[in-house]
């Protein structure tokens, strides 16, 4: 009798739950997934340049970091986009090591503004990077020159360390803004790298900008163009 009564009461209770608001169901806490892997920590990017590197300056300092190529990936860096009009594309032969003069003529519609000059060292060469506004590197000529190194405006001789003086002439280009203020703050740099000892600007006049690299010796050099941002890269072997 007790068993039947108990069953009858249970049935009545269930019927009441269904007819009324319903019976509350106890929620079980969600089980943690098994085999879950911890999320790796995101490393913050370095806030300072590598040792032996001159940082970006002026307006260029506020832009995204420059690609820093090693000996391996610099060999395969793609050429900059082919320009239009009277501006031929990069000559890939200029990426070969040489001590003879290298040049490429371009005549864009207006002078390109030089925004930053910096230097750093790699395993087998030192590197100088010239960074510009706009989508296209200006024309350029590179060659070793003899002393004296002369400032084009004053005609004064400029002392320069080293025994191999690699002159980099950019045209049409300018290193100043519309108010005549220099867009590159330091016009003389002394990075004292394995080969590159010093570099100095010797000319910014009539759409021509010239820098001279003072190297320990007239070692092989090469030149390449990179984009995003627009750069002319000069490497000198150790």
Phi, psi and omega per residue, in radians:
X1 nan -0.756 3.141
X2 -1.081 -0.690 -3.109
X3 -1.145 -0.783 3.137
X4 -1.111 -0.720 3.136
X5 -1.094 -0.709 3.140
X6 -1.106 -0.757 3.130
X7 -1.100 -0.696 -3.123
X8 -1.128 -0.688 3.137
X9 -1.177 -0.661 3.111
X10 -1.102 -0.740 3.128
X11 -1.116 -0.725 3.113
X12 -1.114 -0.682 3.139
X13 -1.129 -0.758 3.110
X14 -1.105 -0.712 3.126
X15 -1.102 -0.673 3.110
X16 -1.134 -0.688 3.124
X17 -1.087 -0.776 -3.109
X18 -1.185 -0.646 -3.114
X19 -1.325 -0.505 -3.097
X20 -1.629 -2.493 -3.063
X21 -1.300 -0.208 -3.112
X22 1.757 2.783 3.138
X23 -1.634 2.373 3.123
X24 -1.243 2.377 3.124
X25 -1.845 2.237 -3.136
X26 -1.231 2.129 -3.127
X27 -1.429 2.319 3.092
X28 -1.546 2.443 3.088
X29 -1.104 2.463 -3.128
X30 -1.126 2.326 -3.131
X31 -1.329 2.462 3.102
X32 -1.169 2.374 -3.132
X33 -1.091 2.480 -3.137
X34 -1.477 2.563 3.071
X35 1.310 0.220 -3.130
X36 -1.192 2.384 -3.133
X37 -1.631 2.424 3.101
X38 -1.140 2.502 3.140
X39 -1.304 2.313 -3.139
X40 -1.204 2.584 3.098
X41 -1.282 2.462 3.106
X42 -1.503 2.108 -3.121
X43 -1.401 2.295 3.090
X44 -1.225 2.482 3.131
X45 -1.129 2.650 3.131
X46 -1.092 2.522 -3.116
X47 -1.703 -0.061 -3.134
X48 -2.300 2.656 -3.125
X49 -1.231 2.825 3.100
X50 -1.057 2.717 3.110
X51 -0.980 2.476 3.110
X52 1.405 0.190 -3.111
X53 -1.963 2.339 3.031
X54 -1.503 2.195 -3.054
X55 -1.286 2.920 3.045
X56 -1.172 2.772 -3.091
X57 -2.483 2.968 3.094
X58 1.069 -2.536 -3.115
X59 -1.110 -0.520 -3.115
X60 -1.149 -0.400 -3.096
X61 -1.153 -0.423 -3.115
X62 -1.513 -0.009 -3.081
X63 -1.652 3.012 -3.128
X64 -1.049 2.666 -3.118
X65 -1.031 2.615 3.117
X66 -1.388 2.484 3.026
X67 -1.090 2.188 3.119
X68 -1.821 1.918 -3.045
X69 -1.594 2.458 3.010
X70 -1.600 -3.097 -3.124
X71 -1.069 -0.574 -3.094
X72 -1.300 -0.937 -3.012
X73 -1.411 -0.316 3.097
X74 -1.190 -0.500 3.125
X75 -1.150 -0.515 -3.061
X76 -1.893 0.159 3.127
X77 -1.031 2.268 -3.090
X78 -1.183 2.596 3.077
X79 -1.178 2.753 3.092
X80 -1.167 2.817 -3.101
X81 -1.020 2.500 3.136
X82 -1.143 2.180 -3.127
X83 -1.333 3.029 3.113
X84 -1.976 2.922 3.093
X85 1.234 -2.563 -3.097
X86 -1.463 1.018 -3.111
X87 -2.599 1.566 -3.078
X88 -1.140 2.727 3.099
X89 -1.224 2.981 3.124
X90 -1.043 2.437 3.041
X91 -1.583 1.929 -3.049
X92 -1.165 -0.278 3.060
X93 -1.128 -0.432 3.141
X94 -1.208 -0.220 3.097
X95 -1.453 -0.056 3.108
X96 -1.494 2.546 -3.130
X97 -1.181 2.410 -3.112
X98 -2.803 2.925 2.949
X99 -2.098 0.019 -3.128
X100 -1.589 2.775 -3.103
X101 -1.005 2.528 3.124
X102 -2.244 2.363 3.140
X103 -2.613 2.744 3.026
X104 -2.651 2.146 -3.093
X105 -1.645 2.362 3.057
X106 -2.453 2.585 3.094
X107 -2.339 1.270 3.061
X108 -1.167 2.967 -3.038
X109 -1.088 -0.544 -3.141
X110 -2.520 2.850 -3.136
X111 -1.094 2.502 3.091
X112 -1.596 2.402 -3.095
X113 -1.612 2.229 3.062
X114 -1.387 2.205 -3.060
X115 -1.912 -0.437 -3.067
X116 -2.757 2.508 3.021
X117 -2.311 2.210 -3.113
X118 -2.569 2.866 -3.066
X119 -2.466 2.674 3.096
X120 -2.778 2.963 -3.115
X121 -2.031 2.644 3.091
X122 -2.241 -3.099 -3.012
X123 -1.055 -0.678 -3.032
X124 -2.181 0.052 -3.123
X125 -2.758 2.816 2.960
X126 -1.788 2.655 -3.021
X127 -2.278 2.373 2.992
X128 -2.049 2.346 -3.117
X129 -2.082 2.159 3.022
X130 -1.831 2.100 -3.092
X131 -1.933 2.419 -3.021
X132 -2.195 2.776 2.895
X133 -1.321 2.736 3.027
X134 1.519 3.053 -3.017
X135 -1.545 -0.102 -2.977
X136 -2.385 2.348 3.024
X137 -1.188 2.462 3.084
X138 -1.269 3.114 3.017
X139 -1.137 2.777 -3.101
X140 -2.665 2.726 3.039
X141 -2.474 2.302 3.121
X142 -2.176 2.331 3.096
X143 -2.842 2.634 3.036
X144 -1.348 2.385 -3.121
X145 -2.203 2.835 3.112
X146 -1.641 2.787 2.980
X147 -1.253 2.723 0.069
X148 -1.401 2.642 3.044
X149 -1.584 2.086 -2.968
X150 -1.948 2.388 2.984
X151 -1.311 2.219 -3.016
X152 -1.196 -0.523 -3.100
X153 -1.333 -0.839 -3.051
X154 -1.675 -0.384 -3.035
X155 1.391 0.089 -3.135
X156 -1.324 2.567 3.074
X157 -1.351 2.409 3.134
X158 -1.928 2.037 3.074
X159 -1.160 2.441 -3.100
X160 -2.538 2.286 -3.116
X161 -1.224 2.685 3.041
X162 1.848 -3.128 -3.136
X163 -2.181 -0.054 3.106
X164 -2.259 2.002 -2.987
X165 -1.928 1.779 -3.086
X166 -1.639 1.982 -3.108
X167 -1.627 2.246 3.139
X168 -2.019 1.964 -3.132
X169 -1.915 2.235 -3.086
X170 -2.022 2.237 -3.087
X171 -2.804 2.389 -0.100
X172 -1.373 2.277 -3.104
X173 -2.681 2.877 3.035
X174 -2.536 2.684 3.115
X175 -2.040 0.537 -3.131
X176 -2.564 2.855 3.121
X177 -1.660 -3.003 -3.087
X178 -1.168 -0.336 3.098
X179 -1.626 0.078 3.122
X180 1.460 0.113 -3.141
X181 -1.481 2.413 -3.117
X182 -1.091 2.344 3.101
X183 -1.535 -0.198 3.019
X184 -1.984 2.049 -3.000
X185 -1.122 -0.915 -3.089
X186 -1.601 2.063 -3.138
X187 -1.674 0.012 3.057
X188 -2.537 2.170 -3.099
X189 -2.159 2.475 3.124
X190 -2.229 1.331 -3.104
X191 -1.260 -0.415 3.124
X192 0.911 0.962 3.107
X193 -1.531 3.081 -3.105
X194 -0.933 -0.689 3.107
X195 -1.969 -0.823 -3.100
X196 -1.406 2.026 -3.111
X197 -1.713 -0.631 -3.023
X198 -2.793 2.668 2.991
X199 -2.530 2.545 -3.034
X200 -2.507 2.517 3.047
X201 -1.472 2.262 -3.114
X202 -1.983 -0.191 -3.107
X203 -2.739 2.421 2.958
X204 -2.624 1.428 -2.958
X205 -2.700 2.327 3.089
X206 0.888 0.940 3.055
X207 1.114 0.483 3.100
X208 -2.334 2.241 3.084
X209 -2.094 2.289 -3.112
X210 -2.267 2.317 2.998
X211 -2.152 2.574 3.088
X212 -2.132 2.273 3.136
X213 -1.695 2.148 3.074
X214 -1.610 1.865 -3.107
X215 -1.857 2.789 3.118
X216 -1.040 -0.602 -3.133
X217 -2.681 2.833 3.117
X218 -1.315 1.179 -3.088
X219 -1.328 2.907 3.077
X220 -0.996 2.533 3.074
X221 -2.379 2.903 3.034
X222 -2.568 2.837 -3.127
X223 -2.401 2.475 3.119
X224 -2.544 2.748 3.118
X225 -1.892 2.377 3.095
X226 -2.263 2.706 -3.089
X227 -2.123 2.924 3.089
X228 0.951 1.165 0.040
X229 -1.493 3.007 -3.102
X230 -1.284 2.133 -3.073
X231 -2.470 2.577 2.905
X232 -1.946 2.163 -3.059
X233 -1.931 2.261 3.103
X234 -2.091 2.093 3.105
X235 -1.898 2.432 3.076
X236 -2.203 2.206 -3.085
X237 -1.138 2.610 3.048
X238 -1.260 nan nan
